[in-house]
Amino acid sequence: MPGAGLCSCWGGRVLPLLLAYVCYLLLGATIFQLLEKQAEAQSRNEFQLEKLRFLENYTCLDQWALEQFVQL
């Protein structure tokens, strides 16, 4: 029966390799997030400071208008 060979292949080699691959991806994503978290926060803070500096020069814009300007 050809189906029996496929079942034993999934249980024997492919399934453990697939699980190991998924665990490897999750571990890599977690490590990447831990390493980049500080840089992302710093970048976000710098962007907020740039928006505040822009508002100092253009006092006619309020926060909502600035957000619309940034999106464009």
C-alpha positions in Angstrom: 0.0 0.0 0.0 1.6 3.3 -1.0 -0.1 5.3 1.7 1.7 3.4 4.5 5.1 4.5 3.2 4.1 8.1 3.3 2.9 7.8 6.9 6.1 6.3 8.1 8.1 9.0 6.4 6.1 11.8 8.1 6.6 10.1 11.5 10.2 9.1 10.9 12.1 12.1 9.5 9.9 14.9 8.1 7.9 15.7 11.2 10.8 16.0 13.6 12.7 18.1 11.0 9.7 20.4 10.5 9.3 20.9 14.3 13.0 21.6 14.6 12.8 24.2 11.8 9.8 25.9 13.4 11.6 26.1 16.7 14.7 27.4 15.0 12.6 30.2 13.3 10.9 31.1 16.6 14.3 31.2 18.4 15.8 33.4 15.7 12.8 35.8 15.7 13.0 36.1 19.5 16.7 36.8 19.5 16.3 39.4 16.7 13.5 41.1 18.6 15.7 41.3 21.8 18.6 42.7 19.9 16.6 45.3 17.9 14.2 46.4 20.7 16.5 49.2 22.0 17.3 50.5 18.5 13.7 50.6 17.6 12.8 52.6 20.7 15.6 55.0 20.1 14.5 55.5 16.5 11.0 56.1 17.6 12.1 58.7 20.1 14.3 60.5 17.5 11.3 60.6 15.1 9.2 62.2 17.8 11.8 64.8 18.5 12.0 65.7 14.8 8.3 66.2 14.7 8.5 68.5 17.7 11.3 70.5 16.1 9.2 70.7 13.0 6.3 72.0 15.0 8.5 74.7 16.6 9.2 76.1 13.1 5.6 75.8 11.8 3.4 76.9 14.7 0.3 77.0 12.4 0.2 73.2 12.4 -1.4 71.3 15.3 -0.6 67.7 16.2 -3.4 66.3 14.0 -2.2 68.3 10.9 1.4 67.3 11.6 0.3 63.6 11.7 -1.5 64.0 8.3 1.6 65.8 6.9 3.9 62.9 8.1 1.7 60.3 6.5 1.9 62.0 3.1 
